[in-house]
Amino acid sequence: MNSSQLISDGKNTIRDFPYWWEAAPRPMLEERALPTNIDVAIIGAGYSGLNAALVLARNGIKVAVFEAGQIGCGASTLNGGMVGPSFHKLGVAGLKHKFGSDRANAILKESLGFVDYLEGFLAEEKIEADFARVGRFRGALKPSHFDSMAAELDMLKQTIGVKGEMVHQKDQVLETGSRLFCGGIVYHDDAGLHPGKYHDGLVQRVREAGVKIFPETRVVDFIKAGAGFVLTTNRGGVRQEVKADQVAVCTNGYTGRTTPALRRRVLPLRSAMIATEQLPSELISRLMPKLRLYGDSRRLVAYYRPSPDGTRILFGGRASGLKDNPKVNARELKQSLVQVYPELKTVGMSHVWSGLVAYTFDHAPHLGQFDGAYYAMGYCGSGVARSSYFGRKLGFKMLGSPEGATSFDDLDFVTHPLYFGDPWFMPWVLGWHRIADRLGW
Ligand SMILES: Cc1cc2nc3c(=O)[nH]c(=O)nc-3n(C[C@H](O)[C@H](O)[C@H](O)COP(=O)(O)OP(=O)(O)OC[C@H]3O[C@@H](n4cnc5c(N)ncnc54)[C@H](O)[C@@H]3O)c2cc1C
């Protein structure tokens, strides 16, 4: 994602460019000679890689971060900036079924702390990223969805004391100007932030700690050599070898052929977003009265929120295909937006953009070691807090510190026997879910 073309929907011109990059343009780091020897090589300069790098560098380790594109070209500056514990994917019962009661409770409890962790980190590091505890409203599309949300909330309250409340249909006008829902749920502790500003702050802290970040430098291969690794990098067509004692793979949705074993374990999916043009403040206050984060109970995730300055609505969802197709994404997301808020039918869009997220076969994120290399990935589309936290944990693991321990340790990172990293079938799977959503199944 590095273009900034204007595309047209027949009426408006829309920038094919992340809205976030207006306030947080991608930093231009000066070209530097690549090192020949380094203590730790990190692949990927998103939240995972940079958080790991920070821990390592502050503990005296010489770290180089290699980034295939420009700094922050991955999901970490493209996301919706919606920060939550992200334990919804399997639900309490699903987690207990999959991992057993004790492990499930530990995972839920640790996940609940992710937002607090990130808030504390931003404050400690003095990173100004428009972090605000606005809470999240999730609308129920059917009465049965409302009932399952209520049951899930009860379980979460009992198990880990989550702060949330059900909002009945008669009261939902206090939460949303949409009439699409039959009530919903509010999670009070969820927060919004500006992903680009957070990433910029992180880059700054990491560089201050002495980490060298190399943009436009793809790691095309790495092999074990003695006690360490030899990486082959490609910068502008020039290949160079770099020796490292340890390697961390932090490539999430962009995990590619360099790490075939990890590529087999994540399903990349494209998530896309649009920003509306500036809207009158009274319209935003009517549609999003408490300026929260929003989502709903459809199968194919849709997420929306006001921009941090409260002047636009940002709306996101799964893209139909795996390739970036801004025209199609803009058209489909606008349709979904209008489904939720019909009165936005005639408003224009200012930006459209997309990026890749990584799903896993067990719906859980993973971190650990594989063939000697460390990795953290598989955040299943909810990775702002998770990748920050996992990155930090990974850094401590690489130091051999007990602070690296987490309840996510040693979860079996499974693949499917016939899956080798090419998710050609996903558009069909998504198409099926799209039809099911339309038919209300
Ligand atoms: C449109 C969109 C909306 C989202 N919204 C939300 C949200 O609201 N809330 C939420 O919690 N999560 C959201 N997410 C998910 C979240 O952004 C990610 O989970 C998180 O940013 C992952 O961070 P990461 O550092 O692991 O990966 P990334 O930020 O994706 O970074 C991985 C990097 O690795 C680099 N790379 C890959 N291969 C190589 C190689 N061989 N050599 C060198 N570099 C390489 C890539 O270029 C990339 O920059 C969203 C994602 C997208 C795309």
The ligand as an ORCA input file, in Angstrom:
! r2SCAN-3c Opt
* xyz 0 1
  C      -7.919     -2.426      7.479
  C      -7.582     -3.041      8.823
  C      -8.333     -2.712      9.937
  C      -8.010     -3.256     11.181
  N      -8.676     -2.808     12.288
  C      -8.316     -3.236     13.513
  C      -8.917     -2.677     14.663
  O      -9.723     -1.740     14.586
  N      -8.567     -3.179     15.874
  C      -7.633     -4.180     15.994
  O      -7.354     -4.614     17.124
  N      -7.002     -4.688     14.918
  C      -7.298     -4.228     13.684
  N      -6.627     -4.694     12.593
  C      -5.553     -5.693     12.785
  C      -4.234     -5.063     13.299
  O      -3.937     -3.906     12.572
  C      -3.101     -6.085     13.146
  O      -3.451     -7.271     13.827
  C      -1.762     -5.589     13.713
  O      -1.437     -4.321     13.209
  C      -0.670     -6.593     13.368
  O       0.587     -6.003     13.630
  P       1.901     -6.770     13.187
  O       3.041     -5.935     13.590
  O       1.871     -8.157     13.703
  O       1.780     -6.880     11.594
  P       1.838     -5.734     10.472
  O       1.593     -4.394     11.038
  O       0.967     -6.183      9.356
  O       3.352     -5.753     10.037
  C       3.925     -6.859      9.369
  C       5.039     -6.288      8.500
  O       5.882     -7.344      8.049
  C       6.439     -6.927      6.815
  N       7.011     -8.093      6.128
  C       6.367     -9.205      5.686
  N       7.256    -10.071      5.137
  C       8.485     -9.505      5.236
  C       9.805     -9.921      4.843
  N      10.016    -11.108      4.248
  N      10.837     -9.079      5.063
  C      10.644     -7.882      5.680
  N       9.408     -7.437      6.071
  C       8.336     -8.244      5.864
  C       5.251     -6.329      6.094
  O       5.651     -5.483      5.025
  C       4.539     -5.595      7.235
  O       4.882     -4.231      7.286
  C      -6.926     -4.178     11.316
  C      -6.172     -4.519     10.192
  C      -6.486     -3.954      8.953
  C      -5.664     -4.319      7.749
*
